[in-house]
Amino acid sequence: MISRDSDRGVPSEPVDATDDSRRRRHERVVSITDDDLPDAVYIEGDLDARSSAGRRVIIDDDDANVVSASGRDLRHQMENRVRDRRAEIRRRIVNRRTARFGVIAVVALIVIGVLTLLGSSLFGIRRESVQVTGAVYTDPVALEAVIDDAVGTPVLLFDTDAARDQLEAIPWVDTALVRTDFPFGLRIDLREREPVLSYPGPDGLFRVLDAEGRVLDVIAGWPFDYLLLISGDSPNLPAGAYAPVGHVGAARLADVLTGTVRDRVAELRVDAAGTDLQVILDDSTRIRFGAARDLFDKLVRLETVF
């Protein structure tokens, strides 16, 4: 009898049903159809879990083999594989951490090397690279001392704040701006104080004051470019010191005097406490301001009188 395959639609050879059943009783075949799993392998014996041999089948993804083992061997093999897998994971973690630490260490060494080189004397401040602006009356000896301390110091290590404090300690200096210019430069910008008057001390020397009453300089002759202050309580002060309250009030008044009054002022007079501030004009007119406060309002009323 000729039968036809229902799937393919082609004739097939006659098959003896008795022979086919006999072959099926003696052959055991495992078929694995998933493309991602190993190929099917023939296993001798009975795969039935109820068989008296109690054998089992293991499909190993790594080795792509199928093996048969007892339950005890199966547990032993699985424990070994789990232990090996964990050990491999630990090794990978350690290797990653070691690699990261190595990269960080190399980068740190490079950065330290670069900073060490930049902080060496090879990049020190050079005298010919120092620029100073705004120094007119500033003591050149004190200014040069600051520059001498800076020359040779690495640009990256130079303390600009300390240099600024040293410069602003010079009597004539109001504010100082200090900055470095890589690789060898130093720039100093000074803003000097404005002198407004001078007064003679008991030693016969004249002290030049700014509007805050700071002594900017001590000189032998009268600097006629500034208003003259006369006081019976004038102390012998060094440059950089601050005058008494009365002298400070007179200095503030001299700073705000308008041109209408300033051009006619012969001298100013004040006591040490600043309770009796007077302006003497060139025609001997005496203007009494009283206490050295509210000076602006008093000057407005003086302008009205003039």
C-alpha positions as CSV (number, residue, x, y, z in Angstrom):
1,M,0.0,0.0,0.0
2,I,1.3,3.5,-0.9
3,S,0.6,6.3,1.6
4,R,1.0,10.0,1.1
5,D,2.8,12.4,3.6
6,S,0.2,14.9,4.7
7,D,2.7,17.6,5.3
8,R,4.8,17.4,2.1
9,G,2.2,16.1,-0.2
10,V,4.6,13.5,-1.9
11,P,4.3,9.7,-2.2
12,S,6.1,7.6,0.4
13,E,7.2,4.0,0.4
14,P,5.1,1.3,2.1
15,V,5.9,0.9,5.7
16,D,5.5,-2.3,7.8
17,A,3.8,-1.3,11.0
18,T,5.2,-4.3,12.9
19,D,8.8,-3.4,12.1
20,D,8.3,0.3,12.9
21,S,6.9,-0.4,16.3
22,R,9.8,-2.8,17.0
23,R,12.4,-0.2,16.2
24,R,10.7,2.4,18.4
25,R,10.9,0.0,21.4
26,H,14.7,-0.3,21.1
27,E,15.6,3.4,20.3
28,R,15.5,6.3,22.7
29,V,16.1,9.7,21.1
30,V,16.2,13.2,22.8
31,S,15.4,16.0,20.4
32,I,16.1,19.6,21.3
33,T,14.6,22.1,18.8
34,D,15.6,25.5,20.3
35,D,18.3,27.0,18.2
36,D,20.0,28.5,21.2
37,L,20.6,25.1,23.0
38,P,23.0,22.3,22.1
39,D,22.3,19.8,19.4
40,A,20.4,16.7,20.2
41,V,22.5,13.8,21.4
42,Y,21.6,10.2,21.6
43,I,21.5,8.7,25.1
44,E,21.7,5.0,25.7
45,G,19.4,3.7,28.3
46,D,16.1,4.6,29.7
47,L,15.3,8.3,30.3
48,D,12.2,7.5,32.4
49,A,12.7,9.0,35.9
50,R,10.8,5.9,37.3
51,S,13.4,3.5,36.0
52,S,15.2,1.3,38.6
53,A,18.6,2.8,37.7
54,G,17.5,6.3,38.9
55,R,19.7,8.0,36.3
56,R,19.3,11.6,35.2
57,V,20.2,13.7,32.2
58,I,22.3,17.0,32.5
59,I,22.5,19.4,29.5
60,D,25.6,21.5,30.0
61,D,25.5,24.9,28.2
62,D,29.2,25.5,28.5
63,D,30.4,22.1,27.2
64,A,27.4,21.5,24.9
65,N,27.3,17.9,26.1
66,V,24.7,15.7,27.6
67,V,25.8,13.5,30.5
68,S,24.1,11.0,32.8
69,A,24.9,11.0,36.5
70,S,23.5,9.9,39.8
71,G,21.8,12.3,42.2
72,R,24.9,12.6,44.5
73,D,27.2,13.2,41.5
74,L,24.8,15.8,40.2
75,R,24.8,17.8,43.5
76,H,28.5,17.6,43.7
77,Q,29.0,18.9,40.2
78,M,26.5,21.7,40.7
79,E,28.2,22.8,43.9
80,N,31.5,22.8,42.1
81,R,30.2,24.8,39.3
82,V,28.5,27.4,41.6
83,R,31.7,27.7,43.6
84,D,33.8,28.2,40.5
85,R,31.3,30.7,39.1
86,R,31.4,32.8,42.3
87,A,35.2,32.6,42.4
88,E,35.3,33.9,38.8
89,I,32.9,36.8,39.7
90,R,35.1,37.7,42.7
91,R,38.2,37.7,40.5
92,R,36.5,39.9,37.9
93,I,35.5,42.4,40.6
94,V,39.0,42.5,42.1
95,N,40.5,42.9,38.6
96,R,38.1,45.9,37.9
97,R,38.9,47.5,41.2
98,T,42.6,47.0,40.6
99,A,42.4,48.5,37.2
100,R,40.5,51.6,38.5
101,F,43.0,52.1,41.3
102,G,45.8,51.9,38.8
103,V,44.3,54.5,36.5
104,I,43.6,56.8,39.5
105,A,47.2,56.3,40.8
106,V,48.7,57.1,37.4
107,V,46.6,60.3,37.0
108,A,47.5,61.4,40.5
109,L,51.2,60.9,39.8
110,I,50.9,62.9,36.7
111,V,49.1,65.8,38.4
112,I,51.6,65.8,41.3
113,G,54.5,65.8,38.8
114,V,53.0,68.7,36.9
115,L,52.3,70.7,40.1
116,T,55.8,70.0,41.4
117,L,57.3,71.3,38.2
118,L,55.1,74.4,38.1
119,G,55.9,75.1,41.8
120,S,59.6,74.9,41.3
121,S,62.1,77.8,40.8
122,L,61.9,77.3,37.1
123,F,58.7,79.3,37.2
124,G,59.8,81.8,39.8
125,I,58.9,85.5,39.6
126,R,61.6,87.5,37.7
127,R,62.5,91.1,38.5
128,E,62.3,92.2,34.9
129,S,58.7,90.8,34.8
130,V,57.5,92.9,37.7
131,Q,55.2,95.8,36.8
132,V,54.1,98.5,39.2
133,T,51.5,101.3,38.5
134,G,50.2,104.1,40.7
135,A,53.3,104.6,42.8
136,V,53.9,108.4,43.0
137,Y,54.5,109.2,46.7
138,T,54.7,105.6,47.9
139,D,57.9,105.0,49.8
140,P,60.2,103.4,47.2
141,V,62.3,101.5,49.9
142,A,59.2,99.8,51.3
143,L,57.9,99.0,47.8
144,E,61.2,97.5,46.8
145,A,61.3,95.4,49.9
146,V,58.0,93.8,48.9
147,I,59.3,93.2,45.4
148,D,62.5,91.7,46.7
149,D,60.5,89.1,48.7
150,A,58.6,88.2,45.6
151,V,61.5,87.7,43.2
152,G,62.4,84.0,42.9
153,T,59.2,82.8,44.5
154,P,57.3,80.3,42.2
155,V,54.3,82.0,40.6
156,L,51.9,79.4,41.8
157,L,53.1,79.6,45.4
158,F,53.3,83.4,45.8
159,D,51.0,84.7,48.5
160,T,49.3,87.7,46.9
161,D,47.2,88.5,49.9
162,A,50.2,88.8,52.2
163,A,51.9,91.1,49.6
164,R,48.8,93.2,49.4
165,D,48.7,93.6,53.2
166,Q,52.4,94.7,53.2
167,L,51.7,97.3,50.5
168,E,48.7,98.7,52.2
169,A,50.7,99.1,55.4
170,I,52.8,101.7,53.5
171,P,51.3,105.1,54.7
172,W,50.7,106.6,51.2
173,V,48.9,103.4,49.9
174,D,45.2,103.3,50.2
175,T,44.5,100.0,48.3
176,A,46.8,97.6,46.5
177,L,45.9,95.0,43.9
178,V,48.5,92.2,43.5
179,R,48.3,89.4,40.9
180,T,50.7,87.0,39.2
181,D,51.1,86.5,35.5
182,F,52.2,83.0,34.6
183,P,54.9,82.0,34.1
184,F,57.3,84.7,35.5
185,G,55.3,87.9,36.0
186,L,54.0,90.0,38.9
187,R,51.7,93.0,38.6
188,I,51.2,95.6,41.4
189,D,48.5,98.3,41.0
190,L,48.4,101.0,43.7
191,R,45.9,103.6,44.6
192,E,47.4,106.3,46.8
193,R,45.7,108.4,49.5
194,E,44.8,112.0,48.9
195,P,46.5,114.5,51.2
196,V,44.3,117.4,52.4
197,L,46.2,119.3,55.0
198,S,49.4,119.4,57.1
199,Y,50.2,120.5,60.6
200,P,53.5,121.3,62.4
201,G,54.4,119.2,65.4
202,P,56.3,120.2,68.5
203,D,59.5,118.9,66.9
204,G,59.1,121.4,64.0
205,L,58.3,118.8,61.4
206,F,55.2,118.8,59.3
207,R,52.7,115.9,59.2
208,V,50.7,115.4,56.1
209,L,47.2,114.1,56.7
210,D,44.5,112.6,54.5
211,A,40.8,112.9,55.0
212,E,40.8,110.0,57.5
213,G,43.5,111.7,59.6
214,R,46.2,109.2,58.7
215,V,49.7,110.6,58.7
216,L,51.0,110.1,55.2
217,D,54.4,111.6,55.5
218,V,56.7,113.6,57.9
219,I,58.7,116.3,56.2
220,A,61.0,119.2,57.3
221,G,59.3,122.1,55.5
222,W,55.7,123.3,55.1
223,P,54.0,121.7,52.0
224,F,52.1,124.8,50.9
225,D,50.0,122.9,48.4
226,Y,47.9,121.7,51.4
227,L,45.9,123.6,53.9
228,L,47.7,124.5,57.1
229,L,46.3,123.3,60.5
230,I,47.3,125.0,63.7
231,S,46.6,123.3,67.0
232,G,48.2,123.6,70.5
233,D,47.7,119.9,71.0
234,S,49.4,118.6,67.9
235,P,51.4,115.4,68.7
236,N,54.6,114.2,67.1
237,L,53.2,111.2,65.1
238,P,55.1,108.9,62.7
239,A,54.0,108.1,59.2
240,G,51.2,105.6,59.2
241,A,49.7,106.7,62.5
242,Y,46.3,108.4,63.0
243,A,45.9,111.9,64.4
244,P,43.6,112.9,67.3
245,V,39.9,113.4,66.9
246,G,40.2,117.2,66.4
247,H,42.8,116.8,63.7
248,V,40.6,114.2,62.0
249,G,37.6,116.6,62.0
250,A,39.7,119.4,60.5
251,A,41.0,117.0,57.8
252,R,37.4,116.0,56.9
253,L,36.4,119.7,56.7
254,A,39.4,120.4,54.5
255,D,38.4,117.5,52.2
256,V,34.8,118.8,51.6
257,L,35.6,122.6,51.3
258,T,34.3,124.0,48.0
259,G,36.5,126.1,45.7
260,T,34.6,129.2,46.8
261,V,35.9,128.8,50.4
262,R,39.1,126.9,49.9
263,D,40.7,129.6,47.8
264,R,40.2,132.1,50.7
265,V,41.3,129.9,53.6
266,A,44.5,131.0,55.3
267,E,44.6,128.3,58.0
268,L,42.4,126.0,60.1
269,R,42.4,125.8,63.9
270,V,41.2,123.1,66.2
271,D,41.7,121.7,69.7
272,A,42.6,118.1,70.3
273,A,39.0,117.1,71.3
274,G,37.5,118.7,68.2
275,T,35.0,120.8,70.0
276,D,36.2,124.2,68.5
277,L,36.8,124.0,64.8
278,Q,37.6,127.3,63.1
279,V,38.5,128.5,59.6
280,I,40.5,131.7,59.2
281,L,40.2,133.4,55.9
282,D,42.8,135.5,54.1
283,D,41.1,138.7,55.2
284,S,41.3,137.6,58.8
285,T,37.6,136.6,58.9
286,R,37.1,133.8,61.5
287,I,34.4,131.2,60.8
288,R,33.5,129.0,63.8
289,F,32.1,125.6,63.1
290,G,31.9,124.5,66.7
291,A,32.2,120.6,67.1
292,A,33.6,118.7,64.2
293,R,30.3,117.1,63.1
294,D,27.6,117.8,60.5
295,L,30.2,119.5,58.5
296,F,28.4,119.3,55.2
297,D,25.3,121.0,56.5
298,K,27.4,123.8,58.0
299,L,29.3,124.3,54.7
300,V,25.9,124.6,52.9
301,R,24.9,127.4,55.2
302,L,28.4,129.0,54.8
303,E,28.0,129.0,51.0
304,T,24.6,130.8,51.5
305,V,26.3,133.5,53.6
306,F,29.0,134.0,50.9
